[in-house]
Amino acid sequence: MRYPIFLLLTLLFINLVSAQNNTSFNIISTSKVYDMPSTKGKAIGVYARGGIATELKKFNNGWSEILVENGEKAYIPSRFLASTLNAKDNYEKDPDDFVLPGEPGAEYGSPHLFITAASVKARAIFGKNKPIVKVYRTNEPVGVAYLPYDENKLVRIGGNGYAYDRSGWLFTQKKFLGRKLDFRNTVHEYNQLPKTDTIKRKTLAERIYEMSWRENKSNNLEGIQLFRNYQKDAGNNQLYQQLAFDEFLLKATQDAGKESTSAFDDSPVRFTISGKMLPIHFSEKDILDIPLSRKIITNGTGYPECGVEVTKEYAFDHFKVFHSQTEKLTYIPEIRFSKKEIAISIAGFTIDGETTEEAFLKKLGKYVHYDWLEKPHVYYISGDGDVLALTFKNGKPVLYEYWFYC
């Protein structure tokens, strides 16, 4: 029998105070959860303060049956369930199961862990067979409020922490979570492996590649080169050649962020349309003088940025122009490059549909920032409250986007 006879007798005499309550509560203090309403049961997981649980039943012995965040049933002392969190709550410090704010290596202001495998797939609420919603990368921090002890159980790692809205909750298995991996130790472990251990080498090489994009500049290149050499050893010559661009990108952008000035300080962004350069502060009249067919959409976009009312949107074949009559402001929010029809000049460097990605990075790499794993070949250049994005495909620019902040 699973439980000693005295525990079974105890359970028989526990009376329900309420049944099928189905009310969601906040967890106000760190607490283990059990497979029966008693600490004599087996602990199956642990909550940090701030987690969410749905109460199913409440017993008169001070315990509640709950659905934990991954949808499984468990038992917890009822005193840890509250409708709201309060600064006056009496709670214990969260356990070592979580990385806590202020600890070395902590990256969140709440309990969290790190992804410890490459390209971890997260799915929607309780959905082992649901579509993949997001891919998490090695050493990416994720908020964690409930942690099961079974390595194969699901853990909520994404979505808001509100009990009333679980539509955006994302889950992965516990075995993919842990403390942040040390880049140097992982590289050392990889280098000690015999080449015959192909499975472990592949696993570590993939982790090192993803870790490299989160490491400091001095480690970026080393990690990319290790991964590239692994592909060569594995006989994947196509990927080995493709990764040459990763190396080039890191070298071209190694000084990004070091500049005390922005790309727009010495010379503002300029536009050349059909061979004619627009004035620095171009007006609606300058737009009307462009010798290209266009459509006019009155009040086409409402209030896109900072309450600036777009009075008219001029839609050309390959770009848009916004005009605000009230702000006396005219700007180009989007360009879809078509050869040399329209060009932009940034810090004196001209970009049109024929400009190569390599040439762009060699000239402006010190100004760009990017998220290579999530949005490869998309580069951002920030100014004073505004930012532009350039997207490249097959080595040529295809899209320019511009927006500003209040």
C-alpha positions as a Python dict, from the first residue, in 0.01 Angstrom:
ca = {
    (1, 'M'): (0, 0, 0),
    (2, 'R'): (127, 346, -82),
    (3, 'Y'): (58, 517, 257),
    (4, 'P'): (85, 383, 613),
    (5, 'I'): (-251, 274, 749),
    (6, 'F'): (-272, 562, 1001),
    (7, 'L'): (-245, 816, 718),
    (8, 'L'): (-523, 648, 526),
    (9, 'L'): (-743, 660, 834),
    (10, 'T'): (-655, 1028, 878),
    (11, 'L'): (-763, 1103, 523),
    (12, 'L'): (-1095, 928, 576),
    (13, 'F'): (-1183, 1168, 858),
    (14, 'I'): (-1085, 1490, 680),
    (15, 'N'): (-1406, 1678, 609),
    (16, 'L'): (-1441, 1912, 315),
    (17, 'V'): (-1510, 2273, 405),
    (18, 'S'): (-1579, 2352, 39),
    (19, 'A'): (-1574, 2143, -275),
    (20, 'Q'): (-1484, 2240, -630),
    (21, 'N'): (-1393, 2594, -526),
    (22, 'N'): (-1192, 2664, -842),
    (23, 'T'): (-1074, 3003, -718),
    (24, 'S'): (-729, 3124, -819),
    (25, 'F'): (-495, 3253, -551),
    (26, 'N'): (-150, 3399, -516),
    (27, 'I'): (113, 3205, -322),
    (28, 'I'): (225, 3445, -48),
    (29, 'S'): (522, 3246, 83),
    (30, 'T'): (763, 2984, -41),
    (31, 'S'): (612, 2643, 17),
    (32, 'K'): (650, 2283, -88),
    (33, 'V'): (344, 2109, -229),
    (34, 'Y'): (260, 1747, -154),
    (35, 'D'): (77, 1449, -299),
    (36, 'M'): (-159, 1445, 1),
    (37, 'P'): (-286, 1707, 251),
    (38, 'S'): (-10, 1650, 505),
    (39, 'T'): (364, 1709, 538),
    (40, 'K'): (387, 1332, 590),
    (41, 'G'): (315, 1295, 219),
    (42, 'K'): (568, 1319, -64),
    (43, 'A'): (682, 1667, -169),
    (44, 'I'): (634, 1691, -545),
    (45, 'G'): (732, 2053, -606),
    (46, 'V'): (803, 2393, -458),
    (47, 'Y'): (644, 2737, -499),
    (48, 'A'): (817, 3073, -473),
    (49, 'R'): (626, 3374, -346),
    (50, 'G'): (415, 3518, -626),
    (51, 'G'): (314, 3195, -794),
    (52, 'I'): (-46, 3117, -898),
    (53, 'A'): (-261, 2822, -787),
    (54, 'T'): (-626, 2728, -833),
    (55, 'E'): (-794, 2599, -519),
    (56, 'L'): (-1014, 2296, -589),
    (57, 'K'): (-1104, 2190, -236),
    (58, 'K'): (-1046, 2318, 115),
    (59, 'F'): (-1015, 2085, 414),
    (60, 'N'): (-1079, 2156, 780),
    (61, 'N'): (-725, 2047, 871),
    (62, 'G'): (-578, 2366, 723),
    (63, 'W'): (-491, 2223, 380),
    (64, 'S'): (-617, 2284, 26),
    (65, 'E'): (-619, 2076, -289),
    (66, 'I'): (-488, 2291, -574),
    (67, 'L'): (-400, 2292, -940),
    (68, 'V'): (-40, 2405, -963),
    (69, 'E'): (71, 2622, -1254),
    (70, 'N'): (125, 2329, -1490),
    (71, 'G'): (-226, 2193, -1430),
    (72, 'E'): (-143, 1905, -1196),
    (73, 'K'): (-314, 1844, -863),
    (74, 'A'): (-126, 1890, -536),
    (75, 'Y'): (-182, 1991, -174),
    (76, 'I'): (-62, 2299, 13),
    (77, 'P'): (-130, 2462, 351),
    (78, 'S'): (-428, 2694, 301),
    (79, 'R'): (-256, 2981, 483),
    (80, 'F'): (-23, 3029, 184),
    (81, 'L'): (-315, 3113, -48),
    (82, 'A'): (-424, 3477, -70),
    (83, 'S'): (-626, 3686, -313),
    (84, 'T'): (-349, 3949, -333),
    (85, 'L'): (13, 3992, -239),
    (86, 'N'): (87, 4248, 30),
    (87, 'A'): (406, 4400, 165),
    (88, 'K'): (287, 4307, 514),
    (89, 'D'): (265, 3936, 429),
    (90, 'N'): (455, 3706, 662),
    (91, 'Y'): (666, 3497, 428),
    (92, 'E'): (986, 3300, 417),
    (93, 'K'): (1279, 3358, 183),
    (94, 'D'): (1250, 3163, -139),
    (95, 'P'): (1463, 2847, -145),
    (96, 'D'): (1784, 2771, -332),
    (97, 'D'): (1576, 2597, -601),
    (98, 'F'): (1547, 2942, -764),
    (99, 'V'): (1793, 3214, -860),
    (100, 'L'): (1692, 3509, -646),
    (101, 'P'): (1730, 3886, -702),
    (102, 'G'): (2065, 4015, -584),
    (103, 'E'): (2245, 3682, -616),
    (104, 'P'): (2558, 3663, -834),
    (105, 'G'): (2446, 3611, -1191),
    (106, 'A'): (2084, 3707, -1123),
    (107, 'E'): (1918, 3887, -1415),
    (108, 'Y'): (1559, 3928, -1292),
    (109, 'G'): (1398, 4113, -1005),
    (110, 'S'): (1201, 3802, -912),
    (111, 'P'): (1276, 3428, -873),
    (112, 'H'): (1405, 3284, -1199),
    (113, 'L'): (1620, 3019, -1364),
    (114, 'F'): (1812, 2988, -1690),
    (115, 'I'): (1765, 2779, -2001),
    (116, 'T'): (2043, 2516, -1997),
    (117, 'A'): (1992, 2358, -2341),
    (118, 'A'): (1999, 2488, -2696),
    (119, 'S'): (1681, 2597, -2876),
    (120, 'V'): (1429, 2495, -2608),
    (121, 'K'): (1076, 2495, -2743),
    (122, 'A'): (799, 2648, -2532),
    (123, 'R'): (433, 2560, -2581),
    (124, 'A'): (100, 2700, -2465),
    (125, 'I'): (-76, 2626, -2137),
    (126, 'F'): (-80, 2258, -2041),
    (127, 'G'): (-23, 2168, -2408),
    (128, 'K'): (238, 1899, -2465),
    (129, 'N'): (113, 1869, -2822),
    (130, 'K'): (33, 2236, -2875),
    (131, 'P'): (217, 2441, -3142),
    (132, 'I'): (556, 2583, -3051),
    (133, 'V'): (508, 2946, -2951),
    (134, 'K'): (864, 3053, -2874),
    (135, 'V'): (1217, 2916, -2884),
    (136, 'Y'): (1437, 2997, -2584),
    (137, 'R'): (1817, 3005, -2605),
    (138, 'T'): (2093, 2874, -2380),
    (139, 'N'): (2145, 3096, -2073),
    (140, 'E'): (1831, 3298, -2141),
    (141, 'P'): (1672, 3391, -1806),
    (142, 'V'): (1310, 3292, -1745),
    (143, 'G'): (1082, 3376, -1456),
    (144, 'V'): (986, 3066, -1257),
    (145, 'A'): (736, 3060, -968),
    (146, 'Y'): (658, 2688, -940),
    (147, 'L'): (914, 2412, -983),
    (148, 'P'): (818, 2043, -987),
    (149, 'Y'): (1076, 1794, -863),
    (150, 'D'): (1018, 1556, -1155),
    (151, 'E'): (1259, 1650, -1435),
    (152, 'N'): (1001, 1568, -1703),
    (153, 'K'): (717, 1780, -1562),
    (154, 'L'): (619, 2113, -1718),
    (155, 'V'): (725, 2451, -1579),
    (156, 'R'): (570, 2787, -1663),
    (157, 'I'): (845, 3008, -1806),
    (158, 'G'): (653, 3270, -2000),
    (159, 'G'): (342, 3484, -1989),
    (160, 'N'): (204, 3722, -1732),
    (161, 'G'): (162, 3631, -1368),
    (162, 'Y'): (-209, 3712, -1350),
    (163, 'A'): (-445, 3436, -1242),
    (164, 'Y'): (-729, 3569, -1456),
    (165, 'D'): (-532, 3557, -1782),
    (166, 'R'): (-339, 3241, -1858),
    (167, 'S'): (-374, 3260, -2234),
    (168, 'G'): (-13, 3366, -2279),
    (169, 'W'): (144, 3116, -2041),
    (170, 'L'): (430, 2914, -2190),
    (171, 'F'): (577, 2589, -2063),
    (172, 'T'): (878, 2366, -2101),
    (173, 'Q'): (1016, 2067, -1910),
    (174, 'K'): (1208, 2115, -1587),
    (175, 'K'): (1510, 1926, -1724),
    (176, 'F'): (1589, 2224, -1948),
    (177, 'L'): (1617, 2468, -1654),
    (178, 'G'): (1888, 2537, -1400),
    (179, 'R'): (2161, 2774, -1291),
    (180, 'K'): (2337, 2980, -1555),
    (181, 'L'): (2601, 2782, -1744),
    (182, 'D'): (2955, 2913, -1726),
    (183, 'F'): (3089, 2984, -2074),
    (184, 'R'): (3451, 2910, -1992),
    (185, 'N'): (3371, 2582, -1812),
    (186, 'T'): (3150, 2467, -2098),
    (187, 'V'): (3423, 2537, -2354),
    (188, 'H'): (3673, 2347, -2138),
    (189, 'E'): (3434, 2052, -2110),
    (190, 'Y'): (3388, 2050, -2488),
    (191, 'N'): (3762, 2058, -2552),
    (192, 'Q'): (3815, 1758, -2322),
    (193, 'L'): (3571, 1539, -2514),
    (194, 'P'): (3707, 1276, -2752),
    (195, 'K'): (3591, 1331, -3111),
    (196, 'T'): (3425, 990, -3097),
    (197, 'D'): (3170, 1127, -2847),
    (198, 'T'): (2964, 1283, -3125),
    (199, 'I'): (2639, 1324, -2929),
    (200, 'K'): (2795, 1513, -2637),
    (201, 'R'): (3010, 1726, -2868),
    (202, 'K'): (2703, 1827, -3068),
    (203, 'T'): (2509, 1912, -2751),
    (204, 'L'): (2785, 2129, -2605),
    (205, 'A'): (2874, 2295, -2937),
    (206, 'E'): (2514, 2406, -2984),
    (207, 'R'): (2498, 2543, -2630),
    (208, 'I'): (2826, 2730, -2674),
    (209, 'Y'): (2702, 2884, -3000),
    (210, 'E'): (2389, 3024, -2834),
    (211, 'M'): (2577, 3128, -2520),
    (212, 'S'): (2819, 3321, -2736),
    (213, 'W'): (2555, 3572, -2838),
    (214, 'R'): (2484, 3646, -2471),
    (215, 'E'): (2848, 3665, -2362),
    (216, 'N'): (3074, 3968, -2365),
    (217, 'K'): (3254, 4071, -2680),
    (218, 'S'): (3574, 3888, -2592),
    (219, 'N'): (3389, 3554, -2580),
    (220, 'N'): (3158, 3605, -2878),
    (221, 'L'): (3410, 3527, -3146),
    (222, 'E'): (3565, 3231, -2964),
    (223, 'G'): (3229, 3061, -2928),
    (224, 'I'): (3131, 3117, -3291),
    (225, 'Q'): (3466, 2988, -3417),
    (226, 'L'): (3437, 2677, -3197),
    (227, 'F'): (3091, 2604, -3334),
    (228, 'R'): (3209, 2663, -3689),
    (229, 'N'): (3503, 2427, -3648),
    (230, 'Y'): (3270, 2167, -3499),
    (231, 'Q'): (3061, 2182, -3819),
    (232, 'K'): (3374, 2130, -4025),
    (233, 'D'): (3474, 1827, -3816),
    (234, 'A'): (3119, 1691, -3848),
    (235, 'G'): (3137, 1722, -4227),
    (236, 'N'): (2871, 1992, -4254),
    (237, 'N'): (3061, 2208, -4502),
    (238, 'Q'): (2757, 2412, -4606),
    (239, 'L'): (2691, 2536, -4253),
    (240, 'Y'): (3065, 2579, -4201),
    (241, 'Q'): (3070, 2824, -4493),
    (242, 'Q'): (2754, 3003, -4377),
    (243, 'L'): (2902, 3063, -4033),
    (244, 'A'): (3179, 3268, -4192),
    (245, 'F'): (2928, 3553, -4196),
    (246, 'D'): (2876, 3519, -3820),
    (247, 'E'): (3248, 3572, -3772),
    (248, 'F'): (3247, 3869, -4007),
    (249, 'L'): (2947, 4021, -3827),
    (250, 'L'): (3113, 3999, -3485),
    (251, 'K'): (3434, 4153, -3612),
    (252, 'A'): (3247, 4433, -3792),
    (253, 'T'): (3041, 4522, -3485),
    (254, 'Q'): (3297, 4465, -3210),
    (255, 'D'): (3313, 4840, -3140),
    (256, 'A'): (2934, 4888, -3134),
    (257, 'G'): (2825, 5079, -2827),
    (258, 'K'): (3168, 5231, -2767),
    (259, 'E'): (3091, 5545, -2965),
    (260, 'S'): (3002, 5851, -2755),
    (261, 'T'): (2804, 5992, -3048),
    (262, 'S'): (2525, 5844, -3255),
    (263, 'A'): (2526, 5782, -3630),
    (264, 'F'): (2309, 6092, -3673),
    (265, 'D'): (2526, 6346, -3490),
    (266, 'D'): (2765, 6444, -3769),
    (267, 'S'): (2513, 6422, -4050),
    (268, 'P'): (2137, 6361, -4040),
    (269, 'V'): (1966, 6090, -4241),
    (270, 'R'): (1908, 6206, -4598),
    (271, 'F'): (1683, 6062, -4868),
    (272, 'T'): (1739, 6060, -5244),
    (273, 'I'): (1437, 5978, -5459),
    (274, 'S'): (1466, 5930, -5834),
    (275, 'G'): (1811, 6091, -5823),
    (276, 'K'): (1704, 6401, -5630),
    (277, 'M'): (1808, 6448, -5265),
    (278, 'L'): (1539, 6582, -5035),
    (279, 'P'): (1619, 6872, -4801),
    (280, 'I'): (1720, 6779, -4445),
    (281, 'H'): (1384, 6897, -4315),
    (282, 'F'): (1164, 6819, -4610),
    (283, 'S'): (806, 6940, -4629),
    (284, 'E'): (478, 6834, -4782),
    (285, 'K'): (564, 7045, -5086),
    (286, 'D'): (883, 6845, -5138),
    (287, 'I'): (677, 6525, -5131),
    (288, 'L'): (434, 6662, -5387),
    (289, 'D'): (729, 6744, -5616),
    (290, 'I'): (842, 6378, -5628),
    (291, 'P'): (783, 6262, -5988),
    (292, 'L'): (628, 5926, -5891),
    (293, 'S'): (269, 5807, -5878),
    (294, 'R'): (116, 5806, -5531),
    (295, 'K'): (-198, 5761, -5331),
    (296, 'I'): (-312, 5996, -5058),
    (297, 'I'): (-479, 5849, -4751),
    (298, 'T'): (-629, 6118, -4528),
    (299, 'N'): (-590, 6044, -4159),
    (300, 'G'): (-460, 5706, -4258),
    (301, 'T'): (-275, 5621, -3938),
    (302, 'G'): (-429, 5824, -3657),
    (303, 'Y'): (-169, 5880, -3383),
    (304, 'P'): (128, 5651, -3453),
    (305, 'E'): (392, 5808, -3228),
    (306, 'C'): (381, 6041, -2927),
    (307, 'G'): (40, 6182, -3013),
    (308, 'V'): (158, 6316, -3350),
    (309, 'E'): (-149, 6326, -3569),
    (310, 'V'): (-76, 6203, -3919),
    (311, 'T'): (-286, 6428, -4135),
    (312, 'K'): (-197, 6253, -4459),
    (313, 'E'): (-23, 5934, -4559),
    (314, 'Y'): (137, 5937, -4901),
    (315, 'A'): (164, 5582, -5033),
    (316, 'F'): (414, 5539, -5317),
    (317, 'D'): (488, 5205, -5481),
    (318, 'H'): (786, 5125, -5258),
    (319, 'F'): (772, 5368, -4967),
    (320, 'K'): (543, 5571, -4743),
    (321, 'V'): (555, 5930, -4625),
    (322, 'F'): (370, 6059, -4320),
    (323, 'H'): (274, 6426, -4290),
    (324, 'S'): (142, 6603, -3980),
    (325, 'Q'): (-22, 6934, -4049),
    (326, 'T'): (-48, 7017, -3677),
    (327, 'E'): (316, 6936, -3598),
    (328, 'K'): (447, 7057, -3934),
    (329, 'L'): (637, 6729, -3953),
    (330, 'T'): (702, 6511, -4256),
    (331, 'Y'): (894, 6182, -4237),
    (332, 'I'): (940, 5848, -4411),
    (333, 'P'): (842, 5555, -4185),
    (334, 'E'): (893, 5271, -4431),
    (335, 'I'): (1084, 5187, -4748),
    (336, 'R'): (1078, 4862, -4943),
    (337, 'F'): (1391, 4891, -5150),
    (338, 'S'): (1366, 4862, -5526),
    (339, 'K'): (1711, 4889, -5682),
    (340, 'K'): (1807, 5259, -5691),
    (341, 'E'): (1462, 5421, -5688),
    (342, 'I'): (1514, 5551, -5335),
    (343, 'A'): (1832, 5573, -5128),
    (344, 'I'): (1909, 5677, -4772),
    (345, 'S'): (2233, 5826, -4640),
    (346, 'I'): (2338, 5745, -4282),
    (347, 'A'): (2654, 5905, -4143),
    (348, 'G'): (2752, 5985, -4500),
    (349, 'F'): (2706, 5627, -4626),
    (350, 'T'): (2444, 5578, -4896),
    (351, 'I'): (2220, 5269, -4896),
    (352, 'D'): (1995, 5163, -5181),
    (353, 'G'): (1861, 4833, -5312),
    (354, 'E'): (2201, 4738, -5452),
    (355, 'T'): (2410, 4800, -5138),
    (356, 'T'): (2564, 4485, -4995),
    (357, 'E'): (2518, 4378, -4635),
    (358, 'E'): (2895, 4347, -4595),
    (359, 'A'): (2956, 4702, -4718),
    (360, 'F'): (2688, 4834, -4480),
    (361, 'L'): (2843, 4659, -4180),
    (362, 'K'): (3196, 4761, -4265),
    (363, 'K'): (3093, 5125, -4272),
    (364, 'L'): (2825, 5143, -4002),
    (365, 'G'): (2890, 4833, -3790),
    (366, 'K'): (3013, 5044, -3498),
    (367, 'Y'): (2664, 5195, -3466),
    (368, 'V'): (2439, 4891, -3504),
    (369, 'H'): (2279, 4656, -3255),
    (370, 'Y'): (2084, 4339, -3331),
    (371, 'D'): (1933, 4017, -3197),
    (372, 'W'): (2103, 3766, -3422),
    (373, 'L'): (1941, 3446, -3298),
    (374, 'E'): (1585, 3578, -3307),
    (375, 'K'): (1601, 3827, -3596),
    (376, 'P'): (1907, 3758, -3811),
    (377, 'H'): (2002, 4021, -4071),
    (378, 'V'): (1796, 4293, -3898),
    (379, 'Y'): (2005, 4586, -3774),
    (380, 'Y'): (1901, 4879, -3555),
    (381, 'I'): (2061, 5222, -3535),
    (382, 'S'): (1946, 5445, -3251),
    (383, 'G'): (1946, 5821, -3225),
    (384, 'D'): (1817, 6056, -2959),
    (385, 'G'): (1475, 5907, -2898),
    (386, 'D'): (1439, 5756, -3243),
    (387, 'V'): (1555, 5438, -3411),
    (388, 'L'): (1570, 5296, -3760),
    (389, 'A'): (1584, 4933, -3864),
    (390, 'L'): (1732, 4784, -4179),
    (391, 'T'): (1646, 4432, -4290),
    (392, 'F'): (1865, 4247, -4537),
    (393, 'K'): (1783, 3939, -4744),
    (394, 'N'): (2028, 3750, -4963),
    (395, 'G'): (2289, 4014, -4885),
    (396, 'K'): (2083, 4317, -5001),
    (397, 'P'): (1855, 4559, -4811),
    (398, 'V'): (1484, 4490, -4849),
    (399, 'L'): (1321, 4701, -4576),
    (400, 'Y'): (1381, 5029, -4391),
    (401, 'E'): (1165, 5119, -4090),
    (402, 'Y'): (1173, 5427, -3873),
    (403, 'W'): (1000, 5525, -3550),
    (404, 'F'): (1056, 5759, -3258),
    (405, 'Y'): (973, 5763, -2889),
    (406, 'C'): (824, 6023, -2660),
}
